Amino acid sequence: MKKVAILLSGRGSNMVSLVEAMREPDFPAGPCIVISNVPDAPGLTKAASFGVPTAVVPHREFKGQGREAHDRAVTEKIDEAGADVVCLAGYMRVLSPWFVERYAGRIINIHPALLPAFPGLHAQRKALRHGCRVSGATVHFVDAEVDHGPIIVQAAVPVFPTDDEDALSARILQQEHRIYPLALRLLCEDRLIVKGRAVHVKGEQPEMPLSIVSPASDA
């Protein structure tokens, strides 16, 4: 069974979806630590309520030392916990190339947009400003660029004329909670093969389609 470290900066809703999935008896992984760069992140309290060990590595304590110094301190916590896989779940830090290389092929992230569209912050706001009719969420491998690595799973949701940023974000978040555990399962079962920019799944396709279009009734 693989061990999973989860990094977060805020409320930790995707962390909760991952931990709940990993509590299922057939899941091929378990959480070994939840780490935050924010001492009072609500996600830490939620993780502790599940009995998952937590750690804090405040990024402000590394001011002037560069991102890699903070990342190395986070790495110590990850490695002490014996993690095989790293999941970013609302971790609001740009990672150093050193960190990304150390966990290459073993670190994944979820983003509230259909990448490669709208990387970075405020993806839902950008989708609305561009008049998108469809938006969604993406789980991807992490590489040296922000929200850029090979795509593992995507879920699409409709954008309605009455949507504001909060409404669209909530609809996307529902799908995030579905596809992140799926992507983690596939990774921990060693079923993902990366060929260039494309990710292929070995063996039988998962019960949930890799491309999900959410019906209008989800609104």
N, C-alpha and C positions, 0 to 999 in steps of 0.2 A: 504493500500500500504506500502510495506517495504521500509525502508531507507537504503541506501548502502554507506559505506565509502570505498574509494579506496586508497590504499597505493602504492606509486611508488618511484623509485629512478632516473629514466632516462627520456627517450623520451615520454613514455606514450601511445604507439600505442594500447596496449590492453585496457587501460583506455578509449581511444577514442571509440573503438569498443563497450565497455560496455555502455558508456554514450549515444552513438547514438542509441543503442538498447533500452535503457530505455526511450528515447524520443518518442518511438512508443506508440500510445494511449492504446494498450492492454497489455503493459508490467506491471507486478505486482510490480514494484519497481522503485525508483528514486534515483539519486545520491544526497547525502546530504553534502559530503565533500571529497576533495582529499588532502591527506597528503603526504609530502615527508620528507625524512631525509636529502635531498640535497637541499640547498637553491636555486641553479640556475638550478634545473631540468627542462628541456624543457616541461615536462608533466604538470607542474603547469601553464604555460602560456596557454597551450591548454585547460586545465580545465577551466580557467578563461574566455576563449573565448566562452565557452558553458554557462557561467553564474553560474558555480558550485563554491561554496565557497572553498577556499584553505587554507592550513596551513603548516607551516614548523616547524619541530622539529629536529634540526641538531644533529646528533649523536655525533659529535665531542665535543659538549658542555658537554657531559656526560662521557668523557674520565676518566677512573679510577673508575667509579661508578658502572660498570657492566651493562649488557644488560637490566636487569629488570628495572633499573632506567630510562633508555630511553623509554622502553616499557610503563612504567606507565605514562610518560608524553604524549606519543602518545595516550594512552587510554583516557586521559582527553579530548583530542580533539575529539576522536571518540564518547565518551559518551555525550559531550556537544552538538554534532550535532544530537544526538538521533538515531544513526545508529543501525539497527537490524542485518545487515550482513556486514562482512568485506571481501573485495576482494584484494588480493595481485596481483599487475600488474607490474612486474619487480621491486619488492621491495627487494633490495639487502641487507637484514639484516637477520641474523639467530635470530629467535624469542625466547624469554625466555619461559620456561615451564609455568610460571605464566600467560603470555599473552595468550598462546595457550589454557590454561585451562579456562581462563575467557570467551573466545569466542568459546568454544568447540561446534562443530556442526553448527557454524555460520560463519566460516572463511574458505575461499577457495583460491586456488592458481592455476596458470597455469604454466606448465613446458614444454620446447621444446624437449621432448623425450617420448617414449612409456614406461612409468614407469611400473614396477620397474627397467627397464634398465636405466642406466646413470643418476642417480640423481646428483644434485650439478651443478657446473659451467661447461661451455664448452661442453654441452651435444651433440651438433651437431658435434663438432670436434671428440668427442669420438666415435660417431656412424660411422664416416668416417674411423677412425683408425681401428675400429673393422671389417670393411668390411661389414657393415649392408646393406641389400638389401631394407629394409623398415625402416623408422623412423616415427616421428610424434610428436603429442602434447597430453598432458594429463591435464585435470582439476581434481583436487582432493581436498578432505577435508584436512585441515592442522592439523597435530598432532605434537608431541614433536620431531620427527625426520625430517630431511631435505628431502623434496620431497618424502614423505612416506605414507601419509594418504590415506584412501579409495578412489578409483578411481570413478569419476562421469561420465566423458565423455572422449573418446579418438578419435583422428583422425589419420589415417595412411597416409603417403605419400611415394612414391617410392624414392629410392636413385639411381641416375644414375652414371655410370662410370666417367662421365665428371664433376661431382659435386665437387665444393670446399665448404668450410665452409659457405661462403656468399650465394652461390646459394641454398644450402640445407636449411639454416636458413630462407631465403626469402620464400621458398615453405612451410616450416612449419608454418611461421608466418601467411600466408594466412589462414591456417586452425585454428590457434589459434583464429583469429578474428571471425571465425564461431562458434566454440564450446564454447568459454567462455560465451557469452550471453545466449546460450542454457542452460548451467549448472546453471547460475545464475537464469534464469527463473524457472527451475525445483525446485531449492532450495527455491525461494521466493513464489512459489505456494505450498510449503509444500508437495512436491510429492516424496521426497527422503527418503528412509528407509535404514539405515545402519545395516547390519547383519554380524557381524565379520568384515572381510575385504571387503565384497561385498556391493555394493550400488544397491538397487532396486528402480524402478520408479513405483509409484502408478498411476492407471488410464490408459488412452490412451497413447500410445507411442507418443513422439513429432514428428512433421513433419520431422525433420532431424534425420536420424538414429543415435543411440548412438555410433555405430562403423562406421566410415566413411573411405573408402579407396579412396584416391584421384587418379583420372585417370592420365595416362601419359601425357595427353594433357595439364595438369596444369603446366607442366615443362616450 
